[in-house]
Amino acid sequence: MSLGGVVPPLVTPFRGDGAVDLSAFEANLELLTDTGLAGFLVLGSNGEAAALEESEKLALVSAARRALPGGFLLAGTGVESTRGTVALTRKAADLGADAALVVTPHFYRSRMSEEALRRHFTAVADASPIPIYLYSVPAFTGLAWPPGLAASLAGHPRIAGMKESSGDVGLLGRIVDSVPGDFEVASGNAPTFYPALCAGAAGGVLAVANCAPRPTVALHGAFRAGDHSRARHLQKALTPLAVAVTTTWGVAGLKAAMDLAGLRGGAVRAPLLPLPETAREEIHGLLDGAHAVLG
């Protein structure tokens, strides 16, 4: 069980009527399992977890566990209250999740001091039957990660690491330097994946790995092998696609890229809007470019 590799934050395919398409979700897992990925995250930001009902979340965890009887399964269980996060973490564990990814609560962001967050994560970890990973994603939460928080939590026996998604490689490096060596820090930002690895990241939880898993895994492998020239070449090829399916077009772009790659992205859930048809050709070209670098 480790974030020392590439983990995709799985998308949640929806049918046209807005219902979760579990058969498409399971089909994607079947196609992704032989691509060298280190594990899978269900109920992440790119899985539209914020738009899912609890029953849907639990159904997705259960389906993922069935599809991955021996693989590393990480479940996003963070909600706005400590009590709710504890409850969802326990339910995900009961369904077979190996670890939980817990996002910073953020609705009352002006009150989310370092001490408030420390107490929240400690309480969740105290009550959790499985390891937890901290999750900072300021692009969605609007909450900057307090510089000393990871170090203050790293000694907890059930806090295993962190996903840092700001893209601030300097911050990631400072976090890595402040925690013990067995505390895994993963990058959640694909355009800075290679620099993050150079700064000490163990791996990445990366949206682009849903539609281009092999180039993303190859980048990580090249870095670990010491082939920095190839790693940089792969990063250069992946970055335009990674930007298109996150910053530019969001989940709708990622799902379109998956469709173009032969997987099943499905529809987004309202109020998210579908991808404009004019963007598909752009994403198709970027997807081809990311795969061409493999030769």
Buried (B, 14 or more C-beta within 10 A) or exposed (E): BBBBBBBBBBBBBBEEEEEBBBEBBBBBBEBBBEBBBBBBBBBBBBBBBEBBEEEBBBBBBBBBBEBBEEBBBBBBBBBEEBEBBBBBBBBBBEBBBBBBBBBBBBEEEEEBEEEBBBEBBBBBBEBBEBBBBBBBBBEEBEBBBBEEBBBBBBEBEBBBBBBBBBBBBEBBBBBBEBBEEEBBBBBBBBBBBBBBBBBBBBBBBBBBBBBBBBBBBBBBBBBEEEBEEBBBBBBEBBBBBBBBBBEBBBBBBBBBBBBBBEBBBBBBBEEBEEBEEEBBEBBBBBBEBBBEBEE
